[in-house]
């Protein structure tokens, strides 16, 4: 009825305001966050192109949960994972160079990032 139509019109107005914010680079930008896999990077590249085509500012790509073989003690699995992640980091940097996007890498933390200590650790990795 009439109440549903009013709620729908209110929702439409809210979506128009949100769209205006998202399309104003002075007020908003999209930061793509991906895990270090080939598929995730392909999807991130597709998302970057689609957002820019739609007029949404995208200036950052964060590659999250990077495993490094440093200090792994010769563990073969960690070495293979680290090599795969290094390849993904190189691919992400290539995406960044070709599109003017800043690429930041975040290491894999051995505990879940929660609470103030976790946020401090994440912040130190992001804003070094």
C-alpha positions in Angstrom: 0.0 0.0 0.0 0.8 3.6 0.6 3.3 2.9 3.4 5.3 0.5 1.3 5.5 3.1 -1.5 6.7 5.8 0.9 9.4 3.4 2.3 10.5 2.6 -1.2 10.8 6.3 -2.2 12.8 6.9 1.0 15.1 4.0 0.1 15.5 5.4 -3.4 16.4 8.8 -2.0 19.0 7.3 0.4 20.5 5.3 -2.5 20.8 8.5 -4.6 22.6 10.2 -1.8 24.9 7.2 -1.3 25.7 7.1 -5.0 26.6 10.8 -5.0 29.0 10.2 -2.1 30.6 7.2 -3.8 31.1 9.1 -7.0 32.7 12.1 -5.3 36.5 11.4 -5.0 36.8 14.3 -2.5 34.4 12.3 -0.1 35.0 8.6 -0.8 37.3 6.1 -2.4 37.2 2.4 -2.7 40.1 0.3 -1.4 40.3 -3.2 -2.8 41.5 -5.8 -0.4 42.5 -9.3 -1.7 44.2 -12.5 -0.6 47.3 -13.6 -2.5 45.8 -15.9 -5.0 45.7 -15.7 -8.8 41.9 -15.8 -8.9 41.6 -13.0 -6.3 43.9 -10.8 -8.3 42.0 -11.4 -11.5 38.8 -10.5 -9.7 40.5 -7.5 -8.1 41.6 -6.2 -11.5 38.1 -6.7 -12.9 36.6 -4.8 -9.9 39.1 -2.0 -10.4 38.2 -1.6 -14.0 34.5 -1.7 -13.3 34.6 0.8 -10.4 36.7 3.2 -12.5 34.4 2.8 -15.5 31.5 3.8 -13.1 33.4 6.8 -11.9 34.3 5.5 -8.4 37.8 6.5 -7.2 40.1 3.6 -6.5 43.6 4.4 -5.3 44.6 1.5 -3.1 45.0 -2.3 -3.3 45.8 -4.2 -0.2 47.2 -7.7 -0.5 46.4 -9.4 2.8 47.8 -12.5 4.6 51.2 -12.7 2.8 53.3 -15.7 4.0 57.0 -15.2 4.0 59.5 -18.1 4.2 61.7 -16.0 6.5 62.3 -18.0 9.7 60.4 -21.0 8.4 63.3 -23.3 9.2 63.3 -24.9 5.8 59.7 -26.1 5.9 58.9 -27.1 2.3 55.2 -26.2 2.4 55.9 -22.7 3.8 58.5 -22.3 1.1 56.1 -23.2 -1.7 53.4 -21.0 -0.2 55.8 -18.1 0.2 56.9 -18.5 -3.5 53.3 -18.4 -4.6 52.6 -15.4 -2.5 55.7 -13.6 -3.9 54.4 -14.2 -7.4 51.0 -12.7 -6.4 52.7 -9.7 -4.8 54.6 -9.1 -8.1 51.3 -9.4 -10.1 49.6 -7.0 -7.7 52.5 -4.5 -8.1 52.1 -4.8 -11.9 48.4 -4.0 -11.5 49.3 -1.0 -9.4 51.9 0.3 -11.8 49.6 0.0 -14.8 46.6 1.6 -13.1 48.2 4.1 -10.7 47.0 2.2 -7.7 49.1 2.1 -4.5 49.8 -1.5 -3.4 50.3 -2.4 0.2 51.1 -5.8 1.5 50.1 -7.1 5.0 51.7 -10.2 6.4 49.9 -13.3 7.6 49.4 -12.9 11.4 49.7 -16.1 13.5 46.7 -15.0 15.5 43.4 -13.5 14.5 43.5 -9.7 14.3 41.0 -8.6 17.0 41.0 -6.0 19.6 43.3 -3.0 20.1 46.6 -5.0 20.1 45.5 -6.7 16.8 44.5 -3.4 15.3 47.9 -1.9 16.3 49.7 -4.7 14.6 47.6 -4.4 11.5 48.1 -0.6 11.5 51.9 -0.9 11.8 51.8 -3.3 8.8 49.6 -1.0 6.7 51.1 2.3 7.6 54.8 1.6 7.7 
